[in-house]
Amino acid sequence: MSVAIIYTQLGGVAEKFWGSLTKSGDETSLRCTYQTAEHMLPLINGLDKNSPIIATHSLVACAAVAAGFTNVINLVIDNHAQWFVVVPGALNLVQGPSNYHSFLKMGVPEKDLALAGHWIPRDLVEGIPEACTRRDTRRRAGKPLRIIIPVGGAGAQKSFIVNMVGALAGLVKEGKVQLFLNAGDHVHMKEAFVGALVSAGMEYDTVVDMKGLQSFKEHNMKGEPAKNVTLFTYEDYFTAVATTDILCNIADVLACKPSELAFYPIPKLMIRRVGDHEAYSAIRASELGDGTLEVREVPLAIKYVNLFLTTKLLEVMNKSINDNNKIGLYDGCKNAMRLALERAK
């Protein structure tokens, strides 16, 4: 069991201590990251140093800078400004304006910083108009609310999610809610989900590979799943990670901790964070209108689900997503590529 899981499940003082650690990425953390990155140099030293490098983690960007690459772009993670997520000598792209001015205030040179937008898979961005229309149409027709619930890396939010699934049993059995449960490649989460479903007497189908995932998506673009709960569980890492991206445009709501998924263009129910740094990503989603504030208790999460079912909250979020899309807010990856190619010239 990871440290994150232990502290998160203990709660109280233990969780507060863990939260403070996740916000303490100071200059020393940046130096440690850079020193660690120097050990990666043999992996990239043979490449053309003028090749654009777009790094999705500061460790990779640090290694590229240390190796002498001249066009390094670092995609800054989260929405909380800390030293260890920026890279001296690289162009650091941030997803939101609060991070931009916070890094300037910290002393990051303006030439090394730019506001790019959110890091979103291309298929999701291109599918925004159709997905929002589909969600609104389903809601007005009284179709079941589709909630996708993915489990992050270590499964630190396990207890919250399992309790939430159990609390949704009534709405699922009534046909008001459909659950897409992505256990990824985590056996312990698969077992936890199965235990919760069996205990609550909920029937479910299982998808175990990419072929089944693609078939499920194609069928449910216009149809309905055979059962109101579908469990996605895999042996390979790639399909596990890709599942949430593939299903977002056929789901109505994404229920997740405020990690990188907090920036996704889908109505979001932001559940309990794992580390205080994630709180700022939930705030970002709420202020943009495409997500809730962080929900730390299961009863409040169920209250939000009922609001999605009985009010126009879902339609309001979909309108925000469409409006945000029109101004390019979700085009961060496209902008990163454009900047890399411009700098290469």
C-alpha positions in Angstrom: 0.0 0.0 0.0 1.4 3.4 -1.0 2.0 6.3 1.3 -0.7 8.3 -0.4 -3.3 5.6 0.2 -2.4 5.2 3.9 -2.5 9.0 4.7 -5.7 9.5 2.6 -7.6 6.7 4.2 -6.5 7.7 7.7 -7.7 11.3 7.2 -7.5 14.0 9.9 -4.0 15.0 11.0 -2.4 12.3 8.8 -4.1 13.5 5.6 -3.3 17.1 6.6 0.4 16.2 6.9 0.4 14.4 3.6 -1.3 17.4 2.0 1.3 19.8 3.2 4.0 17.5 1.7 2.4 17.7 -1.7 2.5 21.5 -1.6 6.2 21.7 -0.6 7.9 21.4 -4.0 10.4 24.2 -3.3 13.8 25.0 -4.9 15.4 22.0 -3.2 12.9 19.7 -4.9 13.7 21.3 -8.2 17.5 20.7 -7.6 16.8 17.1 -6.7 14.6 16.6 -9.9 17.4 18.1 -12.0 20.1 15.9 -10.4 18.0 12.8 -10.9 17.3 13.8 -14.5 21.1 13.9 -15.2 21.2 10.2 -14.8 18.9 9.9 -17.8 21.4 11.5 -20.2 22.7 8.3 -21.8 19.1 7.6 -23.0 18.9 10.8 -25.1 22.5 12.0 -25.7 22.6 10.4 -29.2 19.6 12.4 -30.5 19.8 15.6 -32.5 20.0 18.4 -30.0 17.9 20.7 -32.2 15.0 18.2 -32.1 11.9 19.7 -30.4 11.3 18.0 -27.0 7.8 18.3 -25.5 7.9 16.8 -22.0 4.8 15.8 -20.0 6.9 15.7 -16.8 9.5 18.0 -15.5 12.0 15.1 -15.0 12.1 14.5 -18.8 12.4 18.2 -19.5 15.2 18.6 -17.0 17.1 15.7 -18.7 16.7 17.3 -22.1 18.0 20.6 -20.9 20.9 18.9 -19.2 21.7 17.1 -22.4 21.9 20.4 -24.3 18.6 20.3 -26.3 17.8 23.8 -27.5 14.0 23.5 -28.0 12.5 22.0 -24.8 8.9 22.6 -23.9 7.7 21.5 -20.4 3.9 20.9 -20.0 3.4 22.0 -16.4 1.2 19.7 -14.4 -1.6 20.6 -11.9 -2.8 24.1 -11.1 -0.6 24.8 -8.1 2.6 26.7 -8.7 5.7 24.9 -7.2 9.3 25.0 -8.1 9.8 21.4 -8.9 7.2 21.4 -11.8 9.1 24.1 -13.8 12.3 23.7 -15.7 15.1 26.3 -16.0 16.1 26.5 -19.7 12.8 25.3 -21.0 9.7 27.0 -22.2 7.2 26.2 -19.4 3.6 26.0 -20.6 0.8 26.3 -18.0 -2.9 25.4 -18.3 -4.4 28.4 -16.5 -3.8 32.1 -15.7 -3.4 31.7 -11.9 -0.4 29.4 -12.5 1.0 31.9 -15.0 1.0 34.9 -12.7 2.0 32.8 -9.7 5.1 31.6 -11.5 6.0 35.1 -12.5 5.6 36.2 -8.9 7.9 33.3 -7.9 10.6 34.7 -10.2 10.3 32.5 -13.3 11.5 34.6 -16.3 8.7 35.7 -18.6 10.6 34.4 -21.6 10.5 30.9 -20.0 6.7 30.9 -19.4 3.5 30.9 -21.5 -0.2 30.2 -21.1 -1.2 27.5 -23.5 -4.5 26.0 -22.4 -5.5 22.5 -21.1 -3.7 19.2 -22.0 -6.5 17.3 -23.7 -6.5 14.3 -26.2 -7.3 15.4 -29.7 -10.3 13.1 -30.1 -11.9 14.6 -27.0 -11.5 18.1 -28.2 -12.7 17.5 -31.7 -15.7 15.6 -30.3 -16.8 18.4 -27.9 -19.8 19.8 -29.9 -21.3 16.4 -30.6 -20.7 15.1 -27.1 -22.3 18.1 -25.5 -25.4 17.8 -27.8 -25.7 14.1 -27.0 -25.6 14.7 -23.3 -28.2 17.5 -23.4 -30.4 15.3 -25.6 -30.2 12.4 -23.3 -31.0 14.5 -20.3 -34.1 16.1 -21.9 -35.3 12.7 -22.9 -35.0 11.4 -19.4 -32.3 8.8 -20.3 -30.1 7.4 -17.5 -27.2 9.6 -16.3 -23.9 8.0 -17.4 -21.2 8.5 -14.8 -17.6 7.3 -15.5 -15.6 6.6 -12.4 -11.8 6.0 -13.1 -9.3 5.0 -10.5 -6.0 6.8 -10.4 -2.5 5.4 -10.2 -2.3 3.9 -6.7 -6.0 3.8 -6.1 -5.7 6.1 -3.1 -9.4 7.2 -3.3 -10.5 3.5 -3.1 -12.6 3.8 0.1 -14.5 6.9 -1.2 -15.2 5.4 -4.6 -16.4 2.0 -3.2 -18.7 3.8 -0.7 -20.0 6.1 -3.5 -20.8 3.1 -5.8 -22.7 1.5 -2.9 -24.6 4.7 -2.2 -25.6 4.9 -5.9 -27.2 1.4 -5.9 -30.7 2.7 -5.6 -30.5 5.1 -8.5 -28.8 2.4 -10.6 -31.5 -0.2 -9.9 -34.2 2.4 -10.7 -32.5 2.9 -14.1 -31.7 6.5 -13.4 -27.9 6.1 -13.4 -25.5 4.1 -15.4 -22.0 3.5 -14.1 -18.8 3.0 -16.1 -16.3 1.8 -13.6 -12.7 1.9 -14.8 -10.5 -0.3 -12.5 -7.7 0.0 -14.9 -5.0 -2.7 -14.4 -5.4 -2.6 -10.6 -6.5 -6.1 -9.4 -7.3 -4.7 -5.9 -9.6 -2.1 -7.4 -11.3 -4.8 -9.6 -11.9 -6.9 -6.4 -13.2 -3.8 -4.5 -15.6 -2.9 -7.2 -16.9 -6.4 -7.6 -17.3 -6.7 -3.8 -19.3 -3.4 -3.7 -21.5 -4.4 -6.7 -22.3 -7.9 -5.3 -22.9 -6.5 -1.8 -25.4 -4.0 -3.2 -27.0 -6.6 -5.5 -26.1 -4.7 -8.7 -25.8 -6.7 -12.0 -22.8 -5.7 -14.2 -21.0 -6.5 -17.4 -17.3 -6.6 -17.8 -15.0 -5.3 -20.6 -11.5 -6.7 -20.6 -9.7 -5.6 -23.7 -9.4 -2.8 -26.3 -11.6 -4.6 -28.8 -14.4 -4.8 -26.2 -13.8 -1.2 -25.3 -14.1 0.1 -28.8 -17.2 -2.1 -29.4 -18.8 -0.7 -26.2 -18.1 2.9 -27.3 -19.6 2.4 -30.8 -22.7 0.7 -29.5 -23.4 3.3 -26.8 -22.9 6.3 -29.1 -26.6 5.8 -29.9 -27.7 2.7 -27.9 -27.7 1.7 -24.3 -25.5 -0.8 -22.4 -27.0 -4.2 -21.7 -26.7 -3.5 -17.9 -26.6 -0.3 -15.9 -23.1 -1.1 -14.6 -20.1 -1.9 -16.7 -16.7 -2.8 -15.1 -13.6 -2.1 -17.2 -10.7 -4.1 -16.0 -7.5 -5.0 -17.9 -4.1 -6.7 -17.7 -2.3 -4.2 -19.9 -1.5 -0.6 -18.8 -2.2 1.1 -22.2 -5.8 0.1 -22.4 -6.3 0.9 -18.7 -5.1 4.5 -19.3 -6.9 5.0 -22.6 -10.3 3.8 -21.3 -11.2 7.1 -19.6 -10.2 9.1 -22.7 -12.2 6.9 -25.0 -15.4 6.9 -22.9 -15.6 10.6 -21.9 -17.4 11.6 -25.0 -20.2 9.0 -24.5 -20.5 9.7 -20.7 -22.5 12.5 -19.1 -20.4 13.0 -16.0 -16.8 12.2 -15.0 -16.5 11.6 -11.3 -12.8 11.8 -10.4 -10.3 13.3 -8.0 -9.0 16.7 -9.1 -5.9 15.3 -10.9 -5.1 15.9 -14.6 -8.6 14.9 -15.4 -9.9 18.1 -13.7 -9.0 19.9 -16.9 -11.0 17.6 -19.2 -14.0 18.9 -21.3 -16.7 16.9 -19.7 -19.1 17.8 -16.8 -17.1 16.8 -13.7 -18.0 15.7 -10.2 -14.7 16.5 -8.3 -14.4 14.0 -5.5 -12.0 13.9 -2.6 -8.4 14.9 -3.4 -5.2 13.0 -2.8 -2.8 15.7 -1.8 -3.6 19.4 -1.1 -2.0 20.5 -4.5 -5.0 18.9 -6.3 -7.5 21.3 -4.6 -6.5 24.1 -6.9 -7.4 22.0 -10.0 -10.9 21.5 -8.7 -11.2 25.3 -8.2 -10.1 25.8 -11.8 -12.8 23.5 -13.0 -15.5 25.1 -10.9 -14.5 28.6 -12.1 -14.6 27.5 -15.7 -18.1 26.1 -15.2 -17.3 22.6 -16.4 -16.9 21.0 -12.9 -18.0 21.1 -9.3 -15.9 22.2 -6.3 -14.2 19.4 -4.5 -16.7 17.0 -2.8 -15.1 15.4 0.3 -18.1 13.4 1.6 -20.1 10.7 -0.1 -23.5 12.1 0.8 -22.7 15.4 -0.9 -21.5 13.5 -4.0 -24.9 11.8 -4.1 -26.6 15.1 -3.7 -24.7 16.4 -6.8 -25.8 13.3 -8.7 -29.4 14.1 -7.9 -28.8 17.7 -9.0 -27.6 16.4 -12.4 -30.8 14.4 -12.6 -33.3 17.0 -11.5 -31.9 20.4 -12.5 -30.3 22.0 -15.6 -26.8 21.7 -14.0 -25.6 19.3 -16.7 -26.8 21.6 -19.5 -25.2 24.6 -17.8 -21.9 22.8 -17.7 -22.2 21.6 -21.3 -22.8 25.2 -22.4 -19.6 26.3 -20.5 -17.7 23.5 -22.2 -18.8 24.7 -25.6 -18.1 28.3 -24.8 -14.6 27.4 -23.5 -13.9 25.4 -26.6 -14.8 28.3 -28.9 -12.0 30.4 -27.3 -9.5 27.5 -27.5 -9.2 26.8 -23.8 -8.8 23.1 -24.4 -6.2 23.5 -27.2 -3.1 23.3 -25.0 -1.6 20.3 -26.8 -2.2 21.9 -30.2 -0.6 25.1 -28.9 2.4 23.2 -27.5 3.0 21.6 -30.9 2.6 24.9 -32.7 5.2 26.6 -30.4 7.6 23.7 -30.7 7.5 23.9 -34.5 7.8 27.7 -34.6 10.8 27.6 -32.3 12.4 24.9 -34.5 12.4 27.3 -37.5 
